Amino acid sequence: MDFGKALRVAQLITGVRSAQLAEQLGVSRQQIHKWRYKPDARLSLVVKISKELNMEPLSFLELGNDDRYK
C-alpha cells in the first residue's frame, strides 16, 4: 500500500485540491503535502481522508496500487 500515491490519485479523480482538503480536515496545506508523499498512514487517517473524499477506505487504499497512475 502506498498511502501517498492513494491520496494523490484520489485527489486527481475527485478534483479536490490540497487547500480544500486541508480546510475540510482542519489541517494546513503543508500537512496535506507531507501526506501526499508518505508511504503509510494510520487507519484513522485513512478513514478520515476517504470520508472527506466520499470514498470507501478500501477503495481509497487500492488507488495506491493502481499502476495506471504514477
C-alpha positions as CSV (number, residue, x, y, z in Angstrom):
1,M,0.0,0.0,0.0
2,D,1.3,3.4,-0.9
3,F,-0.8,5.9,1.1
4,G,0.7,9.0,-0.5
5,K,0.0,7.7,-4.0
6,A,-3.5,6.8,-3.0
7,L,-4.1,10.3,-1.8
8,R,-2.7,11.9,-4.9
9,V,-4.8,9.7,-7.2
10,A,-7.9,10.2,-5.1
11,Q,-7.5,14.0,-5.3
12,L,-7.0,13.7,-9.1
13,I,-10.1,11.6,-9.5
14,T,-12.3,13.6,-7.2
15,G,-10.9,17.0,-8.2
16,V,-10.4,18.0,-4.6
17,R,-7.4,20.4,-4.3
18,S,-5.0,20.2,-1.3
19,A,-6.1,23.6,0.1
20,Q,-9.8,22.4,0.0
21,L,-9.0,19.1,1.7
22,A,-6.8,20.9,4.3
23,E,-9.7,23.2,5.1
24,Q,-12.2,20.2,5.4
25,L,-9.8,18.3,7.7
26,G,-8.7,21.3,9.7
27,V,-5.0,21.0,8.9
28,S,-2.5,23.1,6.9
29,R,-1.8,22.7,3.2
30,Q,1.7,21.8,4.2
31,Q,0.4,18.8,6.1
32,I,-1.6,17.6,3.1
33,H,1.7,17.9,1.1
34,K,3.5,15.8,3.6
35,W,0.8,13.1,3.5
36,R,0.9,13.1,-0.3
37,Y,4.4,11.6,-0.2
38,K,4.0,9.4,2.9
39,P,4.3,5.7,2.2
40,D,1.9,4.6,5.0
41,A,-0.6,6.0,7.5
42,R,-2.7,5.1,10.5
43,L,-6.1,3.6,9.8
44,S,-7.8,6.6,11.5
45,L,-6.3,9.0,9.0
46,V,-7.2,6.8,6.0
47,V,-10.8,6.7,7.3
48,K,-10.9,10.5,7.8
49,I,-9.5,11.3,4.4
50,S,-11.5,8.8,2.5
51,K,-14.7,10.1,4.1
52,E,-13.9,13.7,3.1
53,L,-13.3,12.4,-0.5
54,N,-16.6,10.4,-0.4
55,M,-14.7,7.1,-0.9
56,E,-14.7,3.8,0.9
57,P,-11.4,3.4,2.8
58,L,-10.6,0.2,1.0
59,S,-11.3,1.7,-2.4
60,F,-9.1,4.7,-1.4
61,L,-6.2,2.4,-0.4
62,E,-6.5,0.4,-3.6
63,L,-5.6,3.5,-5.6
64,G,-2.1,3.3,-4.1
65,N,-1.6,0.1,-6.0
66,D,-3.2,1.2,-9.3
67,D,-0.5,1.0,-12.0
68,R,-2.5,3.3,-14.3
69,Y,-1.3,6.2,-12.2
70,K,2.3,7.1,-11.3
